[in-house]
Amino acid sequence: MPATRPRRSIEERARLGETAFDRHVKPLLRPDHDGLFVAVDIDTGEYEIDKSDLAAISRLEDRVPGAEIWLMRAGHPTAYKFAGAR
């Protein structure tokens, strides 16, 4: 599948992704979801949860072709943590 350019800026995607996550996903999360990846379509609010980021994204893309996906990690402020230089 060829890569496509996002339809929105990263800032707008972040805003819409956070809103979709808070509205559609967060109320349904359980304690056992903590640390799992959540892929959410910023247009529809459809989502997938998995321990693998790729699995969550792939399942969502299969269900919602053309989804503009925002990736979160349940119970964490960001999906990934990058170590900085000390």
ZAMILUM-977622 format. One record per residue (C-alpha): residue number from 1; x, y, z. Coordinates in Angstrom, 1 decimal. Example, Ala and Ser with C-alpha at 12.3 -4.5 7.8 and 13.67 -1.06 7.14 Angstrom:
BEGIN
{1, {12.3, -4.5, 7.8}}
{2, {13.7, -1.1, 7.1}}
# end
This chain:
BEGIN
{1, {0.0, 0.0, 0.0}}
{2, {1.5, 3.3, -1.0}}
{3, {2.0, 5.9, 1.7}}
{4, {-0.4, 8.8, 1.7}}
{5, {0.1, 12.3, 3.1}}
{6, {-1.9, 13.2, 6.1}}
{7, {-4.9, 15.5, 5.3}}
{8, {-4.2, 17.7, 8.3}}
{9, {-1.3, 19.3, 10.1}}
{10, {0.3, 17.5, 13.0}}
{11, {-1.1, 20.1, 15.4}}
{12, {-4.6, 19.6, 14.2}}
{13, {-4.2, 15.8, 14.2}}
{14, {-3.0, 16.0, 17.8}}
{15, {-6.0, 18.1, 18.8}}
{16, {-8.5, 15.9, 17.0}}
{17, {-6.8, 12.7, 18.2}}
{18, {-6.8, 13.8, 21.8}}
{19, {-10.5, 14.8, 21.5}}
{20, {-11.5, 11.5, 19.9}}
{21, {-9.6, 9.5, 22.5}}
{22, {-11.2, 11.5, 25.4}}
{23, {-14.7, 11.2, 23.9}}
{24, {-14.8, 7.7, 22.5}}
{25, {-12.1, 5.6, 24.2}}
{26, {-11.2, 6.9, 27.6}}
{27, {-14.6, 6.3, 29.2}}
{28, {-14.4, 2.7, 28.2}}
{29, {-10.9, 1.9, 29.3}}
{30, {-10.4, -0.6, 32.1}}
{31, {-7.4, -1.0, 34.5}}
{32, {-6.2, -4.0, 32.5}}
{33, {-5.8, -1.7, 29.4}}
{34, {-3.1, 0.4, 31.2}}
{35, {0.0, 0.5, 29.0}}
{36, {-1.7, -0.9, 25.8}}
{37, {-1.7, 1.0, 22.5}}
{38, {-4.9, 2.7, 21.4}}
{39, {-5.2, 3.5, 17.7}}
{40, {-8.1, 5.9, 17.1}}
{41, {-9.5, 7.3, 13.8}}
{42, {-9.7, 11.0, 14.4}}
{43, {-12.8, 11.4, 12.1}}
{44, {-15.0, 8.5, 13.3}}
{45, {-13.8, 7.7, 16.8}}
{46, {-13.4, 4.1, 15.9}}
{47, {-10.5, 2.5, 17.7}}
{48, {-8.5, -0.6, 18.4}}
{49, {-6.5, -1.6, 21.5}}
{50, {-3.5, -4.0, 21.5}}
{51, {-0.2, -4.6, 23.2}}
{52, {1.4, -4.0, 19.8}}
{53, {1.1, -0.6, 18.1}}
{54, {1.3, -2.2, 14.7}}
{55, {-1.5, -4.7, 15.4}}
{56, {-3.8, -2.0, 16.7}}
{57, {-3.1, 0.2, 13.7}}
{58, {-3.5, -2.6, 11.2}}
{59, {-6.8, -3.8, 12.6}}
{60, {-8.2, -0.2, 12.5}}
{61, {-7.0, 0.3, 8.9}}
{62, {-8.7, -3.0, 7.9}}
{63, {-12.0, -1.8, 9.5}}
{64, {-11.8, 1.9, 8.5}}
{65, {-10.0, 2.2, 5.1}}
{66, {-8.4, 5.6, 4.8}}
{67, {-8.5, 6.2, 8.6}}
{68, {-6.4, 9.1, 9.9}}
{69, {-5.0, 7.5, 12.9}}
{70, {-3.8, 9.0, 16.2}}
{71, {-1.9, 6.6, 18.5}}
{72, {-2.1, 6.8, 22.3}}
{73, {-1.1, 4.6, 25.1}}
{74, {-3.7, 3.9, 27.7}}
{75, {-2.8, 5.5, 31.1}}
{76, {0.1, 7.4, 29.7}}
{77, {0.5, 10.9, 28.4}}
{78, {2.2, 9.8, 25.1}}
{79, {2.4, 6.6, 23.1}}
{80, {6.3, 6.5, 23.2}}
{81, {9.0, 7.7, 25.5}}
{82, {12.3, 8.8, 24.1}}
{83, {15.4, 8.8, 26.2}}
{84, {17.4, 12.0, 26.0}}
{85, {21.2, 12.6, 26.3}}
{86, {22.4, 13.0, 29.9}}
# end
